[in-house]
Structures are given as structure tokens and as C-alpha cells.
């Protein structure tokens, strides 16, 4: 059964623009291949972090809103954990 989710993740700010776009597309593809729909991605821009994360002081915030089965979210988060581009991520299930 599909639920609505919101995922916010922070990419390293030192990534080239092209690599950043490829990374965002990679995560969108992961969701689409696993049955996600209504995928909406918003670039929130580069911001200074409240504290240093993985030796980074700034990060690029990306927000994705989508409807997907829980297995798609698990796969996405697994990919985030092993990625060197992602500093931090959080997924929240949206209420009705």
C-alpha cells in the first residue's frame, strides 16, 4: 500500500553542478523504478549548516514529495546511507 512521504536530504556543497543534477536524478530514478508516483522535487538551495557534518559547513538542501510503497523508501534510504554525496537525510510519512 502506498503512502505519501516527504524526504529532505542535504548534498555536499562542493559538488559540481552537473554531478549534483546527476545525483538528484539518481534518487528520483530509484523511487520511480520502485513504484513511486506524484514525485515532486524542489531545490531549496545552499545554506550554512548549524554545525559541521562530515567536515562540511554548508550543504545543498533537496526536498522530495511523493507517493510510494514503504519498500521504495527503504531502498532510497539504504542508498543515502552508502552515498558520499549525501550529508544527512530524513523521511517523514505525511498524514491524511
N, C-alpha and C positions, 0 to 999 in steps of 0.2 A: 504494500500500500504506500502510495506516495504522500509525502508531507511537504509543506513549504519550509524552506530553510534560508537563512542568511549567513553567508560566510564572509568574514573580513580577514584579509591577510596582508602582511607587510613584507614588501620586497626590499632587498638591499638597494640603497640609493646610488651605489657606484656602478650599477649595471648599465650597459649601453642601451639606448632607446630601442634598438632592434631586438636585442636579447630580452628586454622587458616585455615587448609585444609578443614574442615567441612564447615566453613563459606563461603569460596570461592566456594565450590561445591554447597552450598545452592543457591547462587546468579546465578550460571550457570544454575541450575535446573529451577529457576524462569523464566529465559529467554527461555530455551528450551521448557518448558510447554506452553509458550505463542507464539510459532511460530518463534523463532529466529533461524537463520542459520548462517553458516560460523563463528561460535563462536571461538575466539582465545583469550586465557588468558595468560598474561605474569606477572610473579612476578618481580617487579622492586627492591625489597629488602628493607631493613630497612634503613631509613635516619633520620637525625636530622631535626626537623621542624623549619621553620624560626621564629616562635613564638609559644607559648604554646596554644594548642587546647584541650579543655575538660580535662585540667590538665595533658596533655601528652606532652612530649618534643621530643619524637621520634615516628615514625609510619612506617608501612609496606605498601608500595605502590603496588597496583594491577591495571593492565590495561586490559580492555576487549574490543576487536573489534568484531563487529557482525552486521548482517543484521536482522532487526526486525520491526514489526509494532509499531507505536507510543504507543499503549496501553501497550505493553510489557515494554517499557521504563518507562512509568508512574508507573506501578506496581513495577518495580525494585527500582525506586527512593522512592516510598512510603515505601518500606521495609527498605531501607537505613535510612530513617528519624527516624524510630522507633527502629532501631538496636543500641545496646550498644557497639557493636564491631567496628562500623564504626565511624571514627572521622570526616571525610569530604569526599564529593564526587562531581564529576562534569561529566556531559554527554554532548557531542558535536556531532551534526549531521555532518557527513562528506559530502563534496561536490562531485560533479561528476568529 
